[in-house]
């Protein structure tokens, strides 16, 4: 199961900015533009964009007229594509009773509900694309 911590959430926020303004790469946006609009720290956004660029999800150029843009159509980038760059896959549900409870005898009282929620969350991340943010 793929979790979505604060760093992954910030990366999705930055990518949603680029998806909202997607025009095939004609318009470029600075990390400062993205940080200001999404109320994120500029150094964090710059670091996220570097990671996302290495992953082939954004392109960027330096200098005057430089900036970042999506490397693919928003419909081709899932939330899982983004989150997986910053989060590790979890093999099991995080049991509220702590490690060692579930899988050792009877599952905890919330086990079945947590498994169902994790499956629904995983499906959501893997099937939701940045197209939900684009104007096209």
PAMARVEX-162273 format. One record per residue (C-alpha): residue number from 0; z, x, y; chain; residue in three letters. Coordinates in steps of 0.25 Angstrom, whole numbers. Layout:
<sites>
{site NUM; {Z; X; Y}; A; ALA}
...
</sites>
This chain:
<sites>
{site 0; {0; 0; 0}; A; UNK}
{site 1; {-3; 5; 14}; A; UNK}
{site 2; {8; 4; 24}; A; UNK}
{site 3; {5; 3; 39}; A; UNK}
{site 4; {15; 11; 47}; A; UNK}
{site 5; {15; 14; 62}; A; UNK}
{site 6; {5; 25; 62}; A; UNK}
{site 7; {-5; 17; 54}; A; UNK}
{site 8; {-2; 5; 64}; A; UNK}
{site 9; {-5; 14; 76}; A; UNK}
{site 10; {-18; 18; 69}; A; UNK}
{site 11; {-22; 4; 67}; A; UNK}
{site 12; {-19; 1; 81}; A; UNK}
{site 13; {-28; 12; 86}; A; UNK}
{site 14; {-39; 9; 77}; A; UNK}
{site 15; {-38; -6; 81}; A; UNK}
{site 16; {-41; -1; 95}; A; UNK}
{site 17; {-53; 6; 91}; A; UNK}
{site 18; {-58; -6; 82}; A; UNK}
{site 19; {-56; -16; 94}; A; UNK}
{site 20; {-66; -7; 102}; A; UNK}
{site 21; {-75; -3; 91}; A; UNK}
{site 22; {-89; -1; 96}; A; UNK}
{site 23; {-95; 8; 85}; A; UNK}
{site 24; {-89; 21; 92}; A; UNK}
{site 25; {-96; 19; 106}; A; UNK}
{site 26; {-82; 18; 113}; A; UNK}
{site 27; {-72; 28; 111}; A; UNK}
{site 28; {-57; 27; 114}; A; UNK}
{site 29; {-46; 37; 116}; A; UNK}
{site 30; {-33; 38; 109}; A; UNK}
{site 31; {-27; 35; 122}; A; UNK}
{site 32; {-35; 22; 123}; A; UNK}
{site 33; {-30; 18; 110}; A; UNK}
{site 34; {-16; 22; 111}; A; UNK}
{site 35; {-15; 15; 125}; A; UNK}
{site 36; {-21; 2; 120}; A; UNK}
{site 37; {-13; 2; 107}; A; UNK}
{site 38; {0; 7; 113}; A; UNK}
{site 39; {1; 19; 104}; A; UNK}
{site 40; {4; 33; 107}; A; UNK}
{site 41; {-8; 41; 111}; A; UNK}
{site 42; {-5; 53; 102}; A; UNK}
{site 43; {-3; 44; 90}; A; UNK}
{site 44; {-16; 37; 92}; A; UNK}
{site 45; {-23; 51; 94}; A; UNK}
{site 46; {-17; 55; 80}; A; UNK}
{site 47; {-21; 42; 73}; A; UNK}
{site 48; {-35; 43; 78}; A; UNK}
{site 49; {-36; 57; 73}; A; UNK}
{site 50; {-32; 52; 59}; A; UNK}
{site 51; {-41; 40; 60}; A; UNK}
{site 52; {-53; 49; 64}; A; UNK}
{site 53; {-50; 59; 52}; A; UNK}
{site 54; {-50; 46; 43}; A; UNK}
{site 55; {-64; 42; 49}; A; UNK}
{site 56; {-59; 29; 55}; A; UNK}
{site 57; {-61; 34; 70}; A; UNK}
{site 58; {-70; 43; 77}; A; UNK}
{site 59; {-66; 51; 89}; A; UNK}
{site 60; {-72; 61; 100}; A; UNK}
{site 61; {-65; 69; 110}; A; UNK}
{site 62; {-68; 72; 124}; A; UNK}
{site 63; {-73; 63; 135}; A; UNK}
{site 64; {-79; 50; 129}; A; UNK}
{site 65; {-72; 53; 117}; A; UNK}
{site 66; {-62; 44; 109}; A; UNK}
{site 67; {-60; 36; 96}; A; UNK}
{site 68; {-68; 25; 89}; A; UNK}
{site 69; {-68; 19; 76}; A; UNK}
{site 70; {-77; 27; 66}; A; UNK}
{site 71; {-80; 14; 58}; A; UNK}
{site 72; {-82; -1; 61}; A; UNK}
{site 73; {-68; -8; 62}; A; UNK}
{site 74; {-72; -16; 50}; A; UNK}
{site 75; {-73; -4; 42}; A; UNK}
{site 76; {-59; 1; 45}; A; UNK}
{site 77; {-47; -5; 38}; A; UNK}
{site 78; {-32; -5; 43}; A; UNK}
{site 79; {-30; 3; 29}; A; UNK}
{site 80; {-40; 13; 33}; A; UNK}
{site 81; {-31; 16; 45}; A; UNK}
{site 82; {-17; 14; 40}; A; UNK}
{site 83; {-20; 23; 28}; A; UNK}
{site 84; {-23; 35; 37}; A; UNK}
{site 85; {-8; 34; 41}; A; UNK}
{site 86; {-1; 28; 29}; A; UNK}
{site 87; {1; 31; 15}; A; UNK}
{site 88; {-1; 21; 4}; A; UNK}
{site 89; {11; 16; -2}; A; UNK}
{site 90; {11; 13; -17}; A; UNK}
{site 91; {22; 3; -17}; A; UNK}
{site 92; {29; -8; -8}; A; UNK}
{site 93; {40; -3; 0}; A; UNK}
{site 94; {52; -10; -6}; A; UNK}
{site 95; {63; -14; 4}; A; UNK}
{site 96; {74; -10; -6}; A; UNK}
{site 97; {69; 4; -6}; A; UNK}
{site 98; {62; 14; -15}; A; UNK}
{site 99; {66; 12; -30}; A; UNK}
{site 100; {68; -3; -30}; A; UNK}
{site 101; {54; -8; -33}; A; UNK}
{site 102; {48; -2; -45}; A; UNK}
{site 103; {61; 0; -51}; A; UNK}
{site 104; {65; -13; -58}; A; UNK}
{site 105; {64; -26; -51}; A; UNK}
{site 106; {56; -26; -38}; A; UNK}
{site 107; {63; -30; -25}; A; UNK}
{site 108; {63; -44; -20}; A; UNK}
{site 109; {52; -41; -10}; A; UNK}
{site 110; {43; -33; -19}; A; UNK}
{site 111; {32; -44; -22}; A; UNK}
{site 112; {31; -48; -7}; A; UNK}
{site 113; {31; -34; -3}; A; UNK}
{site 114; {20; -30; -13}; A; UNK}
{site 115; {12; -43; -8}; A; UNK}
{site 116; {14; -39; 7}; A; UNK}
{site 117; {9; -24; 4}; A; UNK}
{site 118; {-3; -29; -3}; A; UNK}
{site 119; {-6; -39; 8}; A; UNK}
{site 120; {-4; -27; 19}; A; UNK}
{site 121; {-13; -18; 11}; A; UNK}
{site 122; {-24; -28; 10}; A; UNK}
{site 123; {-23; -31; 25}; A; UNK}
{site 124; {-24; -16; 28}; A; UNK}
{site 125; {-36; -13; 19}; A; UNK}
{site 126; {-43; -26; 23}; A; UNK}
{site 127; {-41; -27; 38}; A; UNK}
{site 128; {-51; -19; 46}; A; UNK}
{site 129; {-51; -15; 61}; A; UNK}
{site 130; {-62; -25; 63}; A; UNK}
{site 131; {-50; -35; 66}; A; UNK}
{site 132; {-49; -27; 79}; A; UNK}
{site 133; {-63; -26; 83}; A; UNK}
{site 134; {-70; -35; 92}; A; UNK}
{site 135; {-83; -36; 84}; A; UNK}
</sites>
